[in-house]
Amino acid sequence: MDISNNKQIEKGLMFLKEEKYYEAYAAFEAASKEDKSLDLPFYYMAVILTRRKEFDKAFGLAKIAMENDYSNKKSRNLKAFLLIKLDRVEDAKEAVKENLEYDPNDYMSHQMSLKFEVGRYIETAWIDYMKLIRYVPKACLDIARTYLEWGMYDEAGYSAETAFDFDKYPIHHYYRGACKILTGHYDIDNALLEFEHAERCMPSNCYSLEPDDIKILEVVIENATNSAKACYYLGLIYLDLKEYELAAKYFAKSIEQDGSFALAKEKLEIAREKNCLDKKADIEE
C-alpha cells in the first residue's frame, strides 16, 4: 500500500520510530477510522500491543489487518505468532499451514512450524529447515528484523542465529548480541563476545543493511569497547538514507577507533562531499 498520501499513517510511523507508542497508536487508530479497509493501521496497532505484550488485543487487530489484505505476509505471520503466544496451539498450527499453502517460501512460517515438533520429530524438522535456508541467510535476518519490529527480542536473536554459516556474518552476530541486551536480562558478557566476533568478520560478509538495523547497531556502539565496523555499517545505512551528516559522523567515529580502516575513510569523503552539495543546494534555493 502507498502511504505517501496518508498523513495519519506517516505520523504513526514517525512516532513508532521514536518509540512514542501512545501517539503512534492514536495516529494509526485515526487512520483506521478514516478507512476501515486499510491493513497497515490495524497491523501497526497490533505491533504496538505486541510490544506491550497485550497479545489478546493484538491478535484481534492482526486478524483484521490480515483480512483487509491477505497478501501482507507480516500480518499473516503476526496472527500465527500471537496464537502461539496465547497457547492456542491447534489454531496456530492451522494458521501456519494456511500461510505455507498461500506462500511455500514463507520462511517465518517454516521457522514457526518448528515449535510444533516434539521428541524425535524435531531433529528431522530442523534438518529440513536448514536445507531450506542453506543458501538464503537473509531469510533468517529478515525474520529477525520482523521480530525486532514486534519487540520480541529473544525470538529476533534466535532467528539471526539460525542462518547457515552463522559465524561469518557480522550483522547476525550484532543481532544476537544486541538482543541479549534488549531482552532486559542484561547478558552483557555474552553480548560483548558476539560484538567482538562481529568486529572480526570481513565487511564483505555484511551482505545486507536496512534501516531496521539502526537500533541494533546503536546498541552495539553504546556497549562495545570496539565498534569501528558497527559505526561503519551504521554510516552506510545513513548514507543510503541520504542523511549525509549522520553518515559522516559515524564514518568519522569508525576511523577514531581504527585509523587504518580504509573503507571508512573512503565513505567519509563521499558523505562529506554529498553533505556539502546538499547544503549548497539549500542555500541556492
Rosetta blueprint (number, residue, H / E / L):
1 M L
2 D L
3 I L
4 S L
5 N L
6 N L
7 K H
8 Q H
9 I H
10 E H
11 K H
12 G H
13 L H
14 M H
15 F H
16 L H
17 K H
18 E L
19 E L
20 K L
21 Y H
22 Y H
23 E H
24 A H
25 Y H
26 A H
27 A H
28 F H
29 E H
30 A H
31 A H
32 S H
33 K H
34 E H
35 D L
36 K L
37 S L
38 L L
39 D L
40 L H
41 P H
42 F H
43 Y H
44 Y H
45 M H
46 A H
47 V H
48 I H
49 L H
50 T H
51 R H
52 R L
53 K L
54 E L
55 F H
56 D H
57 K H
58 A H
59 F H
60 G H
61 L H
62 A H
63 K H
64 I H
65 A H
66 M H
67 E H
68 N H
69 D L
70 Y L
71 S L
72 N L
73 K H
74 K H
75 S H
76 R H
77 N H
78 L H
79 K H
80 A H
81 F H
82 L H
83 L H
84 I H
85 K H
86 L L
87 D L
88 R L
89 V H
90 E H
91 D H
92 A H
93 K H
94 E H
95 A H
96 V H
97 K H
98 E H
99 N H
100 L H
101 E H
102 Y H
103 D L
104 P L
105 N L
106 D L
107 Y H
108 M H
109 S H
110 H H
111 Q H
112 M H
113 S H
114 L H
115 K H
116 F H
117 E L
118 V L
119 G L
120 R L
121 Y H
122 I H
123 E H
124 T H
125 A H
126 W H
127 I H
128 D H
129 Y H
130 M H
131 K H
132 L H
133 I H
134 R L
135 Y L
136 V L
137 P H
138 K H
139 A H
140 C H
141 L H
142 D H
143 I H
144 A H
145 R H
146 T H
147 Y H
148 L H
149 E H
150 W L
151 G L
152 M L
153 Y H
154 D H
155 E H
156 A H
157 G H
158 Y H
159 S H
160 A H
161 E H
162 T L
163 A L
164 F L
165 D L
166 F H
167 D H
168 K H
169 Y L
170 P H
171 I H
172 H H
173 H H
174 Y H
175 Y H
176 R H
177 G H
178 A H
179 C H
180 K H
181 I H
182 L H
183 T L
184 G L
185 H L
186 Y L
187 D L
188 I H
189 D H
190 N H
191 A H
192 L H
193 L H
194 E H
195 F H
196 E H
197 H H
198 A H
199 E H
200 R H
201 C L
202 M L
203 P H
204 S H
205 N H
206 C L
207 Y L
208 S L
209 L L
210 E L
211 P H
212 D H
213 D H
214 I H
215 K H
216 I H
217 L H
218 E H
219 V H
220 V H
221 I H
222 E H
223 N H
224 A L
225 T L
226 N L
227 S L
228 A H
229 K H
230 A H
231 C H
232 Y H
233 Y H
234 L H
235 G H
236 L H
237 I H
238 Y H
239 L H
240 D H
241 L L
242 K L
243 E L
244 Y H
245 E H
246 L H
247 A H
248 A H
249 K H
250 Y H
251 F H
252 A H
253 K H
254 S H
255 I H
256 E H
257 Q H
258 D L
259 G L
260 S L
261 F L
262 A H
263 L H
264 A H
265 K H
266 E H
267 K H
268 L H
269 E H
270 I H
271 A H
272 R H
273 E H
274 K H
275 N H
276 C H
277 L H
278 D H
279 K H
280 K H
281 A H
282 D H
283 I H
284 E H
285 E L
